[in-house]
């Protein structure tokens, strides 16, 4: 998919034609769409296709007429289990004035720029790019808050659980946090390189925005690191709790088996082909045997209960 925007009086509006100064947003583009962009902008096809690799790492790269900025953004792979991965978002700045954003997956936060009166300040679009970094950091923080709420909701279930299902969910969340921390640290490195002003000029009016972007990114890294430590400790603790819960169940079943084996033993002894004296000839013998069995079972149950085995 391809969306083209132009700045009229520094305000974005959608258009069908690619002109100098246009913002071209490519979302998993077809070969025909890539060809259209390369023909109209003069940007090499190889650069665009390279940014469509989902394994592409965040970095800054300077070509002859293009500057490439790549950062990682999060996306949810399983809503019910809060499983996330990260996806590279490529930004190409052409010396001819074109701005390209390229991603395999749709980036909903970019709609903020498309649907509002956000200005594309200065030729190098530094202000615009820094705002993207701030919004990406805010998305990470939002998702991390959601993950923390999910972890808290699982605590009660885990304390009573005897299977590994809930624990496996948390291990998936821990994997998500590893993805987040790795991507955020890489984004931070990109921001620190931008701060040197070697790739993009940092104007005085953009310095505060750059500082905000760094602060938000560092805060997201801190949040992810804290949640990962909490989750790692919690999974170890609840793995032990689940094991103990299972041991309690097995202990209870073993105790019940012993208690219910008493009537069987009594019936087996009484059923032997031996004389039972008055008990055998009494019309109340069956009731008497039942009472003996129940009494012995209650005594054994009491002893097991006292020993915390039932």
C-alpha positions in Angstrom: 0.0 0.0 0.0 1.2 3.5 -0.8 0.0 6.8 0.6 1.3 10.1 -0.6 1.1 13.4 1.3 2.2 16.9 0.4 2.7 20.0 2.6 0.5 22.9 1.8 1.3 25.9 3.9 3.3 23.4 6.0 0.1 21.4 6.6 -0.2 17.8 5.4 -2.8 16.8 2.9 -3.2 13.5 0.8 -2.5 13.6 -2.9 -2.1 11.1 -5.8 1.1 12.6 -7.3 4.7 12.3 -6.1 6.3 15.7 -6.1 9.4 17.2 -4.4 8.8 17.6 -0.7 6.2 14.8 -0.7 5.9 12.3 2.2 5.5 8.8 0.8 4.3 6.2 3.2 4.9 2.6 2.0 3.2 -0.3 3.9 4.4 -3.7 2.6 4.4 -2.3 -0.9 4.0 -4.3 -4.1 6.8 -4.5 -6.7 4.7 -2.1 -8.9 4.4 0.4 -6.0 8.2 0.2 -5.4 8.8 0.8 -9.1 6.5 3.9 -9.0 8.5 5.4 -6.1 11.9 4.7 -7.6 10.9 6.1 -11.0 9.6 9.3 -9.5 12.1 9.9 -6.7 15.3 8.5 -8.1 15.9 6.5 -4.9 17.5 3.1 -5.6 15.2 0.1 -5.5 17.8 -1.8 -3.4 17.5 0.7 -0.5 13.7 0.3 -0.3 13.7 -3.5 -0.5 16.4 -3.6 2.1 14.2 -1.8 4.6 11.5 -4.4 4.0 13.6 -7.0 5.8 11.9 -7.7 9.2 15.3 -8.6 10.6 16.7 -5.1 9.8 18.4 -3.6 12.9 18.0 0.1 14.0 20.7 2.2 12.7 21.6 5.4 10.7 23.2 5.1 7.3 24.3 7.8 4.9 24.3 7.2 1.2 25.2 9.5 -1.7 21.9 11.3 -1.8 19.9 9.6 0.9 20.0 9.3 4.6 18.5 6.2 6.2 17.1 6.0 9.7 15.8 2.7 11.0 14.0 2.2 14.4 12.0 -0.6 15.9 8.3 -0.4 16.7 6.3 -2.9 18.7 3.3 -4.9 17.4 1.1 -7.4 19.1 1.1 -11.0 17.8 -1.4 -12.5 20.2 -4.0 -10.3 22.0 -5.0 -12.9 24.6 -1.5 -13.7 25.7 0.1 -10.2 25.3 2.7 -11.5 23.0 4.6 -8.8 21.1 7.4 -8.6 18.6 9.2 -5.6 17.1 9.1 -4.4 13.5 11.6 -2.1 11.7 10.3 1.3 10.5 12.6 2.8 7.8 12.8 6.5 7.1 14.6 7.7 4.0 15.5 11.4 3.5 16.4 12.3 0.0 18.5 15.3 -1.0 15.8 16.1 -3.5 13.4 16.7 -0.7 11.4 13.4 -0.6 10.6 11.8 2.7 9.8 8.0 2.7 8.5 5.9 5.6 8.7 2.1 4.9 7.4 -0.7 7.0 6.1 -4.3 6.5 3.3 -3.6 8.9 1.0 -0.7 9.3 2.1 1.9 11.8 -1.1 3.3 13.3 0.7 6.1 15.2 1.6 7.7 11.9 -2.1 8.6 11.4 -1.5 11.3 14.0 0.6 13.1 11.5 -1.7 12.3 8.6 -4.9 13.5 10.3 -3.7 16.6 12.2 -2.0 19.9 11.5 1.5 18.7 12.1 4.0 20.8 10.2 7.0 19.4 8.3 9.5 22.0 9.6 12.8 22.7 7.7 14.2 20.9 4.7 15.7 18.0 6.8 12.5 17.1 8.5 14.4 16.8 11.8 11.4 17.9 13.9 9.2 15.4 12.2 11.6 12.5 12.8 12.2 13.3 16.4 8.4 13.4 17.0 8.3 9.9 15.5 10.9 8.7 18.1 8.9 10.3 20.9 5.7 8.6 19.8 7.3 5.2 19.4 8.7 5.5 22.9 5.2 6.4 24.2 3.8 3.3 22.4 6.4 1.1 24.1 5.4 2.6 27.5 1.7 2.1 26.8 2.3 -1.5 25.9 4.5 -2.1 28.9 1.8 -0.7 31.2 -0.7 -3.1 29.6 1.8 -6.0 30.1 2.3 -5.1 33.8 -1.5 -5.2 34.3 -1.6 -8.6 32.6 1.1 -9.9 34.9 -0.8 -8.6 38.0 -4.0 -10.3 36.8 -2.2 -13.6 36.5 -0.8 -13.6 40.1 -4.1 -14.8 41.7 -4.5 -17.6 39.1 -1.0 -18.8 39.5 -1.2 -19.0 43.3 -3.9 -21.8 43.0 -2.7 -23.4 39.8 -1.3 -26.9 39.5 -0.5 -26.8 35.8 2.0 -24.9 33.6 -0.4 -23.1 31.3 -0.4 -19.8 33.2 3.3 -20.0 33.7 3.9 -20.5 30.0 1.9 -17.4 29.3 4.2 -15.4 31.6 7.3 -16.9 29.9 5.9 -15.6 26.6 5.6 -12.2 28.2 9.2 -12.4 29.4 10.3 -13.0 25.8 8.3 -9.9 24.8 10.2 -7.8 27.3 13.5 -9.1 25.9 12.4 -8.0 22.5 11.4 -4.6 23.9 14.6 -4.0 25.8 16.8 -4.9 22.8 14.9 -2.7 20.4 14.6 0.2 22.8 18.4 0.2 23.4 19.0 0.1 19.7 16.6 3.1 19.2 18.5 4.9 21.9 21.8 4.4 20.1 20.2 5.9 16.9 19.0 8.9 18.9 22.4 9.4 20.4 24.0 9.4 16.9 21.3 11.9 15.7 22.2 14.1 18.7 25.8 14.5 17.3 24.3 16.3 14.3 26.4 14.4 11.7 23.5 12.9 9.8 20.8 15.5 10.4 21.3 19.1 11.5 19.9 19.7 15.0 18.5 23.2 15.2 18.2 25.0 18.4 14.4 24.7 18.3 14.8 20.9 18.0 17.2 20.4 20.9 14.4 20.2 23.5 12.5 17.7 21.3 15.7 15.6 21.0 16.1 15.7 24.8 12.5 14.6 25.2 12.9 11.7 22.8 16.0 10.5 24.7 14.2 10.8 28.1 11.1 8.9 26.9 13.2 6.2 25.3 15.4 5.8 28.5 12.2 5.7 30.6 10.8 2.9 28.4 14.0 1.0 28.8 13.9 1.4 32.5 10.3 0.2 32.7 10.9 -2.8 30.5 14.0 -3.8 32.6 12.1 -3.5 35.9 9.1 -5.5 34.6 11.5 -8.2 33.3 13.2 -8.5 36.7 9.9 -8.7 38.5 8.6 -11.3 36.0 11.7 -13.4 36.2 11.5 -13.5 40.0 7.8 -14.1 39.9 8.0 -17.0 37.4 10.7 -18.7 39.6 8.5 -18.3 42.7 5.3 -19.5 41.1 7.1 -22.5 39.5 7.8 -23.6 43.1 4.2 -22.8 44.2 2.8 -24.8 41.3 5.1 -27.7 42.3 4.0 -27.4 45.9 0.3 -27.3 44.9 0.7 -30.5 42.9 2.5 -32.1 45.9 -0.4 -31.2 48.1 -2.9 -32.8 45.7 -0.8 -35.9 45.5 -0.5 -36.0 49.3 -4.3 -35.6 49.7 -5.0 -38.4 47.2 -2.5 -40.7 49.0 -4.2 -40.0 52.3 -7.7 -40.7 50.9 -6.5 -43.9 49.3 -5.2 -45.1 52.8 -8.5 -44.2 54.5 -10.6 -45.9 51.9 -8.4 -49.0 51.9 -9.5 -49.8 55.6 -13.0 -51.0 54.7 -11.5 -53.2 52.0 -9.0 -54.7 54.4 -11.7 -55.4 57.0 -14.0 -56.9 54.4 -11.1 -59.1 53.2 -10.4 -60.4 56.6 -14.0 -61.1 57.5 -14.5 -62.7 54.1 -11.9 -65.4 54.8 -13.3 -69.0 55.3 -12.7 -69.0 59.1 -15.1 -69.3 62.0 -16.2 -65.9 63.4 -18.0 -67.1 66.5 -20.9 -65.0 67.6 -20.2 -62.3 65.1 -20.7 -64.8 62.2 -24.0 -66.1 63.6 -25.5 -62.8 64.7 -28.2 -61.1 62.5 -26.5 -57.8 63.2 -23.0 -59.0 62.0 -23.2 -56.9 58.7 -24.0 -53.7 60.6 -21.3 -54.5 63.1 -18.6 -55.0 60.4 -19.7 -51.7 58.8 -19.3 -49.8 62.0 -15.9 -51.3 62.7 -14.8 -50.3 59.2 -16.1 -46.7 59.5 -14.6 -46.4 63.0 -11.1 -47.5 61.8 -11.3 -45.2 58.8 -12.2 -42.2 61.0 -9.3 -43.1 63.4 -6.8 -43.3 60.5 -8.2 -40.1 58.9 -7.8 -38.3 62.2 -4.2 -39.5 62.6 -3.3 -38.4 59.0 -5.0 -35.0 59.6 -3.0 -34.5 62.7 0.2 -35.2 60.8 -0.9 -32.8 58.0 -1.1 -35.6 55.5 -4.8 -35.1 54.7 
